[in-house]
Amino acid sequence: MTSEPAIFQELAALCASPGYVHALAGLCLRDNFVRYGREIKTADMEHMFSRSRLIRTEIMTLLGLMVRQPVDYAHPGIAEIDRLISESDRLLAKLHENLSSAMFADMFDVSDGTLIVNPEKSGNALREPIFYGGESAYGFQYREFARCKYARDDDWLLANKGFRIADACDVVAAVARLQDQKALATFKSLRTSAPEQWTMLPGFTITPDELAALCALDPSVVDRVLAAFCLPPGNLNASFTTLNDYNAVNGTPLLCPAPQQYVLFHQYSLFEALYDAPFYWMGADKKYAPTAFKHRGHFTEQLAFERLKVIFGEHAHVNVDVWKRKGGDKLGEIDCLVLFGDRAVVLQAKSKKLTLEARKGNDQRIKQDFGKAVQEAYDQALLCASEIAAGSPLLTDADGNPIAIEHSPRIIYPVCLVSDHYPALAAQAQELLREHPTNVISAALVIDVFALDAMTEMLAAPLHMLSYIDLRARFSSKITAMHEHMMLSYHLKRNLWVDDEYDSMSLEDNIAADLDIAMAVRREGLPGRRTPVGILTRLVNTPVGKIVAEIEARADPSTIGLGLLLVQMNERSADDLNRGIRLALNAAARDGRNHDITLGFGTASSGITIHCNPAPDPEAAEALRRHCEARKYSSKARTWFGLVLRPDTGTTRFGLQLDFPWSSDPHMDAVVRHLPQGKKDIRLRPLARHKPGRNDPCPCGSGRKYKRCCMA
């Protein structure tokens, strides 16, 4: 097999070919644009997940090699362009094959014919997922977040660069709009031009005057913004001699072939540079660097808090100090804390990046970077979570006001948050994070701010958000994915539950297409589906959906566990429960008596009993408790939930949760001996007083005929 340095040198020679810039434009059109009709659909995104498509890191590698010498913009002829494109694809495929082979060779040792993981070589094995793992952020997230990330640094930017961060964001947004228009127009113009002169380069070329007309800014300001992200004249990217070396075009992706003319091959790289580069500009100013670093940390904490507050409201807190009740010693700090019923989220944020040495596969540097970015955050979260679990600390906000812990948390979720794109973060977390979960403190969720933003955008309700965090913690060791968007998209469609019969589950990149579309529709205004069909749509306008909404509004610890169970149910169980609730409510409305439904989950060792009971609260509560104790015992379950609904409105009155190990009890044996047993997990009783006809309205209240509803 050809060595990596040899392939890299072949690529460098190819990119130095006269007119290669036209081949690069063709590759970018082929692999970076999505065409759709009236609305964007999953099928329109399929080519973006093709294994033959070049990803951004590959495109920027080609660009970085091309600028190692003065760029020749002369058209080489269409035949030569085709050859250059084919050779680029071939060499990049060889490079990927080389990295993949090295990854598996370094990841495993063969012992007695069995593959075993070799932890001593994990660093080199991570080079492939670090380079090919895909992006964790959307371009619009970079544009949106840059505004608040550098808002406090406007004075420095204006004095040193001649523009404010809002100006830069407006220009970058205008670049994306203009380039979309020009790329489409250039593509259409090929129909009327001679094939020998075909080129897409004009579609990637822009001027300050064109942009100023789009973003209503002075052309001189636009020019200063573009110049800040443009590869300086004479910079031949000399340091880029191996695949993971510093590549200047990542921070300055614009080229300037002529005065007042700029070329941008990859919009996403400009978005990322907008988010990352200003910090390095300010970091080079030794006097201002400490201030810039302080602002960076504040941005991460504030962004996390704002996103969580949208969902959890007054239950979310920022900059929480943890104190000993006796002695007044400070034990730690929590960047963001959520106290929702008997659930808590302890979030610790870090502003650390993966260094170049780590990207090269330096095992020691990978571990050091991970330690600073994630392990330290986890250790801090664990310390604070342990104090909360022990029930001993005093919590205060940034102003010194006490924060009451009204209910002792049943489960605490540690969340480690990084502020930047951290390649292969999920893979590194699985391999490198040293965790210490307990019965109360769950496994950690390790994400970046972009994943948190997507989670809070799509799971914009407390129970849905907590459910995802809970499932991620529960099944983190069973699920393999390159980035968080894949797991979130799978969850939105199918629920992130892994049955006991499966040891592991690996997700492919294309599972993220539904999430990609939904986020673009919501944030970019594209026509398409705002919410993927799945867990967010199946409970809409149903009795179970109504119960979930009421549990979220109350944040009552006696029903939080039930709410999580309801949103984690599979579709069949949800349909059964909805049908049973309708039957029980209608029956209770007719005769004024208590009617109930029980649904047991054998694999989850839990179940639900719901009463539609008009009796006073004390009487109804006692009846519910007796029934739940009997059902829990007969099912030999660890946990059982109970709920009482108002027969007239179907609204929630109160609930309970029984959570303790099952053990044999002669008294309970006698109690459950006469307990009615259903043929399936779900038990509906009593039903209607008379059997309806096939074509009669179904007594469950669905509005459908009996033969097409409950009769089945």
HELIX and SHEET records of a PDB file:
HELIX    1   1 GLU A    4  CYS A   15  1                                  12    
HELIX    2   2 TYR A   20  ASN A   32  1                                  13    
HELIX    3   3 THR A   42  PHE A   49  5                                   8    
HELIX    4   4 ARG A   56  MET A   66  1                                  11    
HELIX    5   5 ILE A   78  MET A  107  1                                  30    
HELIX    6   6 PRO A  119  LYS A  121  5                                   3    
HELIX    7   7 SER A  122  ALA A  125  1                                   4    
HELIX    8   8 ARG A  127  TYR A  132  1                                   6    
HELIX    9   9 GLY A  139  LYS A  149  1                                  11    
HELIX   10  10 ALA A  151  ASP A  153  5                                   3    
HELIX   11  11 ASP A  154  LYS A  161  1                                   8    
HELIX   12  12 ILE A  165  SER A  189  1                                  25    
HELIX   13  13 LEU A  190  THR A  192  5                                   3    
HELIX   14  14 PRO A  195  GLN A  197  5                                   3    
HELIX   15  15 LEU A  201  PHE A  204  5                                   4    
HELIX   16  16 PRO A  208  CYS A  215  1                                   8    
HELIX   17  17 PRO A  219  ALA A  228  1                                  10    
HELIX   18  18 ALA A  248  ASN A  250  5                                   3    
HELIX   19  19 GLN A  267  GLY A  283  1                                  17    
HELIX   20  20 ALA A  289  PHE A  312  1                                  24    
HELIX   21  21 GLY A  313  HIS A  315  5                                   3    
HELIX   22  22 LEU A  356  ARG A  359  1                                   4    
HELIX   23  23 ASP A  363  PHE A  370  1                                   8    
HELIX   24  24 GLY A  371  GLN A  375  3                                   5    
HELIX   25  25 GLU A  376  ALA A  390  1                                  15    
HELIX   26  26 LEU A  425  LEU A  432  1                                   8    
HELIX   27  27 VAL A  449  MET A  458  1                                  10    
HELIX   28  28 PRO A  462  PHE A  475  1                                  14    
HELIX   29  29 GLU A  484  ARG A  494  1                                  11    
HELIX   30  30 ASP A  509  ALA A  512  5                                   4    
HELIX   31  31 ALA A  513  GLU A  524  1                                  12    
HELIX   32  32 PRO A  543  ARG A  554  1                                  12    
HELIX   33  33 PRO A  557  GLN A  568  1                                  12    
HELIX   34  34 GLU A  571  ASP A  591  1                                  21    
HELIX   35  35 ASP A  617  SER A  635  1                                  19    
HELIX   36  36 PRO A  666  VAL A  672  1                                   7    
HELIX   37  37 TYR A  706  ARG A  708  5                                   3    
SHEET    1   A 2 PHE A 108  SER A 111  0                                        
SHEET    2   A 2 THR A 114  VAL A 117 -1                                        
SHEET    1   B 3 THR A 205  ILE A 206  0                                        
SHEET    2   B 3 GLN A 261  VAL A 263 -1                                        
SHEET    3   B 3 LEU A 255  ALA A 258 -1                                        
SHEET    1   C 7 PRO A 402  ILE A 403  0                                        
SHEET    2   C 7 PRO A 393  THR A 396 -1                                        
SHEET    3   C 7 ALA A 316  LYS A 324 -1                                        
SHEET    4   C 7 LYS A 330  PHE A 340 -1                                        
SHEET    5   C 7 ARG A 343  LYS A 350 -1                                        
SHEET    6   C 7 ILE A 411  VAL A 418  1                                        
SHEET    7   C 7 LEU A 445  ASP A 448  1                                        
SHEET    1   D 2 ILE A 479  THR A 480  0                                        
SHEET    2   D 2 MET A 505  SER A 506  1                                        
SHEET    1   E 5 THR A 652  ASP A 659  0                                        
SHEET    2   E 5 THR A 639  LEU A 645 -1                                        
SHEET    3   E 5 SER A 606  CYS A 612  1                                        
SHEET    4   E 5 HIS A 595  PHE A 601 -1                                        
SHEET    5   E 5 ILE A 682  ARG A 685 -1                                        
END                                                                             
